[in-house]
Amino acid sequence: MVNLPKNSTPDRAAPGTAFSAVRASFLAALITRFEAQGRSAQPLLNRIGISAAQLSDPYGAIPLPLFVKFLEAAADMADDPVLGARIGAGLTAADMGPVGLILSLSGSVDRGMNRIARYVNALQSGTQSQWVQDGDRFIFSYRIADGGIWPRRQDAEFSLSSTTQVIRDNFSSRFAPLEVHFEHSAPDDSQTLSRMFRAPVRYLQPINRLVIAQADAVRVLRQEDVGLLDTLERHVRDLIGAVHPLPEGAGGTSAAARAVINASLGLSTVTLDRVAAALHIGPRTLQRRLAAESTSLRDLLADLRHARAARLLALPGARVGQVAQALGYTDPTAFWRAWQGWTGETPTESRRRGFLA
């Protein structure tokens, strides 16, 4: 099962794309926890250019680049490379606003993540989040669409940590994902995050992900208050407008297929049957709809691999074999040939001349 963002966003923000922002309430909650450690956030806010007026309205918009910059600067000031994850581990469902409450009141993790995946991309524009079932596991994926916003380690770790904590608070304190994936390079101390998530953590991955066991996702732990959940969802729709699937022929199927590939790239083999199953349609129907949108699964997979490869190869410490594996290539030479086909040069030559991802 896959839930699509209201609009599909490219890997690199294009001129004229929509303003990328997060809700002020999210930053306010983060600031509260930062200052609880005995530090003042005001000097950072002044330096970055976030005013008190912007924070006064819980539903006000904070530019996404400034939000990311604040997190990175706060980690530097605190001399704590895992500050984002630590603060995320202290967040509550209420801190996440109505979508957090919707998750906390749902009968299972799957039902809750299914619901909030309908809205989170619209509430926090400029990001891509999906909730996808892949065989006997579920995957929550998250990334900032604009490749120019970098570094963004703290935002990624904060986002996955806060999601994990809300699940623990409201479903099971013993919850642990099967794996945690981050798109940034491995830090000097990789054990701290493993302990916090209680799971193996992998770096230099195509997207930030929580990989969750099917049993943990679908286990029903409470009777839902349907009326209350309906009210909360109506409130969210009032904030962002009703979210409707894109119609066939308007990019809807290719956007849905991209979401599945995004979430599962490097985790499982991307095949027509697998993607079709995730979208609850037949393989022939998927082929026909993609053809009507002037694309194919092969083209979508190649485009996404190219974009992710460019980002990963540009990161410190990335090795060609490691990048090939992260992108689902069983043989590094296959990735080598693919890169030459995309760029006309080898990965080593591209890195030597300092290409920009």
N, C-alpha and C positions, 0 to 999 in steps of 0.2 A: 504494500500500500504506500502511495506517495502523495504528499500534499504539496501543492505548488504555491510559490509566491504569487501575489496578485499580478506582478509583472516580472518577466524574465530579465535578469540583469547580466551584462557581458562581463568577461573576466577583467577587462580594463575599462574604467569609466570613459565614456566618449564625451566630447564637447557637447554641451547642451543637454546632458542627462539630468534626471531629477536631483534636487537638493538632497544630500544624504545627511540624516540626522537621527539622534536618539532622543528619547523623552527625558526631560529635565529631572523627573522623579528618580530615574535610574541613577543619574550622576549624583543627585542629592543623597541617596542612600549610600552610595560608594564613599562620598565625602565624609558622611557621619562616621563610618567605620574607620576611615583613614585617620580622622581626628581623635577617635577613641584611643588611638595608640599614643596620644600625647603630642601630636604634630598639628600644625596649622596648615590648612589647605589654601588659605587666602593668597599667600605669595605665589603659589603655583597658578592659581586661577588668574591673578593679575598678569603674570608673565605670559600665559597662554592666550589670554584675551576673553575669558568667560566672566560675565558680570553677574552681580547679585540679582539684577532684574531678570536675567535669563533663567535663574534657578528658582525664582519666586512662583512661577506657574508650573505645577506638576506636569502638565501636558505640553509645556513649551518645548521648542525644538532646540537642541544643542547640536551644532554641526559635528558630524561623525569624526572628521579629522581632529577636531579639538578634544573630543572625548578620548580618542586613542592617545593623543599627545599627553593629556593629563595623566592617564594611567602610566605611561612610560616614564614621565617626569617624576611621578609620585614614587615609583619603584626606585629610581635613581636617588631621590632625596632620602628615602628610608634605607638605602643600601640593602634592599631586600629583593633579589631577583624573582621571587615567587609571590610578590605582594598581590598581584592581581588574583592569583588562585586563593591566597589566604582571605582576601576580602570577599571573594565569591563564596567561600565556604561559610561565611557569616551571614549571607543574605537569606531572607525569608521569602515565602511566596508573596506576601504583601508588598515587599520591596520591588518585586517585578511587576507590580500593577495588576490590572484585571486579568491579564493572561496567566500570571502566576497563580492567582486565586482559582482560575478555571482548572489549571493543572492540579492544584491541591485538593479540589473538591471532586475530581473525577474518580470513577470506580477503579480504574487501573492506569498504569503508566501509559499504556498504548492509547487508551481513550483520551487521556489528558493531552499527550503530545500530539495526537491527531487533531484535537481541537485547536490548540494554540498554533500549530503549524499553518492553520488557515490565515492567521492574523499577524504573526510576529514580523514577517518581512515588511508588511505595510506599516506597522507601528514603529519599526526601526528600519527606516529606508536605507538603502545602500548596502544591505547585508543579504546573504542567502542562507536560509535554513530549511532543511528538509527532514522529514521523519519517514523512513523507508523500511519496509520489511524485506529482508534478503535471506531466504531460506529459513533456517531455525534461529535467526537473530534479527534484531531491529537496530537501525542505525540512525542516530541523530547527528546531522552534519551542520557545520556553521562556518562561514567565512565572510570577510569583507570583500565586496565585489571589486572595488577599485584597487588594482595592484599597486598604484602609486602611494597608497597609505601604508607606509612601512618605516620603521619597525612596528609590529602590532602584536608582539608576543603576549603582553599583559592582557590585552583585550581577549585574545583567544583563550588563555588560561582562565581568566575571570569568567567568561561565558560558559565554558564547560564545567568549571567548578561550581558555579551558582546553580546550574541545572542539576548537577549531581546532588547538591545539598538539598534542594527543594524536594527531589525524589526521596532522599533519605528522611527528611523531616516529615513527609506526608504519606509515605508508603512503607518504607522499611529502613530502620537505622543501619541495618547490615548490608544494604544495597551496595554493590560494587559492579562497575561495568566489566565486560570481558577484556576490553582493551580501550586505551585512550590514544588518539592520534592528533599530532600537531603538525602544522605546515612549516614551522620554524625549525632552525637547527637545534641540536641537542645542547642543553646548558652544561656548564661544568659539573654541577650537581644534579644528576638526573634522578636520584633516589628520593628526594623530598617529594616530588610530585607523585611518584609511584606510591609512596606511603599515604599521601593525601587522598588519592583516588582509589587506593587499595587494588591496584590493577597495573599490568604492564603498560608502559607509556612508550610510544614510538614517535620518532621525529622525522622531519623531512618527508612528510606525507602529502598527498595531493590536496587534502582538505582537513580541517579540524573535525574530529568525530568522537562520539561515544558509541561503542559497540556493546549492545545490551542483549543478554540472553532472552530468548523468547519467553521462557517461564517467568522471568522477572517482569517482562513487559505486559503480559496478558493476564497475570494473576489478579483476580478481582478482590479488592480488600475492603470495599465499603459499598453500601447502597447509595446511589446517587440521588441528590436532591435536584430533580430535573427542572423544577420551576426556578430554582436559584441559578442553576447553570444557564438556563435560557435567558434569564435577566442579565447575567454577566455578559453573555455573548451579544445580546442586543446592545448593551452599553458599548462594547468594543466596536460593533458595526456602526454605531452612531458616531464614534470617534474617527473612523477611517472610511466609512462607506461600506456597503455590502460587498463581500468578496465573492466573485463568480468565476468559475473555470473559464479559461479562454476557449472560444468555440473552435470546432474542427475547421482547419483551413486558415486560421488566424495565428498560427505559430503555437497553438496549444499542445499538440502532440509532441513536437520537437522540444518544447520547453519541459514537458513532463519527462521525456526520455533523458534530457540533459540532467534533470534532477536525480533520476535513478543512477545514471552514470557517475555523477558527482559524488553521490553517497557511497557507492560501492567500488569505485575505481581502486584497483590494487588489493581489494579484499576478496573479490570473487571474479570469475571470468565474466566479462560483459558479452552476453550473447543475445540474439534476437528473442529466444525463448524466455530467458530470465527477465529481460526488460519488459516484454509483453506481459508476463505473469505478474510483475510488480504493478503494472498499469491496469490489470484485470481485463485485458483484451487478448485476442488471438494474435499469433505472430504475423499472419498474412494481413490482418487488419492494421497492425502497427506498420508494416512495410508500406501498405497502400496510403495510409495517412501521412507518413513521412515523405513519401514520393509526391503527394499533393502539396506539400510544403517545400518542395524542391530540395530535399535532403535525404539522407539515409542514416541508419544507425552507424554504419562504418564511417561516414563523414563526421557525424557528431562526436564519435569516440576519438577520431584523429584530431579534431579541433581542440577538444578538451585536453587530450594528452599533450599536444603542442603547447598550449597555454600553460599547463601545470609544469611541464618540463622546463620551460623558459624561466619560470619563477624558481623552481627547485635548484636548477643548475647555477643560478646566480647567488645562491646562499653559501656562506662560508662552511667549509667542511663537507660539502656535497660531493659524492663520488658518482661517476656515471653508472656503475653497477647498482648502487643504492637507489638512484633515481629511476632506473629501468624497472627495478623490482617494485617500487612504490607505485608506478604507473601500470602495473599488471603485466609487464613483459617477462616471460619466463626465460628468455635468452637476451642478455645485454646487447648482443650483436644485432638483434632485431630492432632494438631501440636506436642503436647507432645508425642503422640504415634509414630508419624512419626520420631521425633528425636531419640526416643528409638530404633526404627528400624534401623536408620542409624548408631548410635553410640554404642548401647547397654547400654546406661545410660540416665538418665533424663536430661533436660536442666539445672536444678539446680545443679546436680552433675557435669556436664561438666564445668559450670562456677566456681564452688567451687574449682575444681582442676586447674583452670587457663588454659584451653585449648587455643590453638592459632588458630585464624580464618585464 
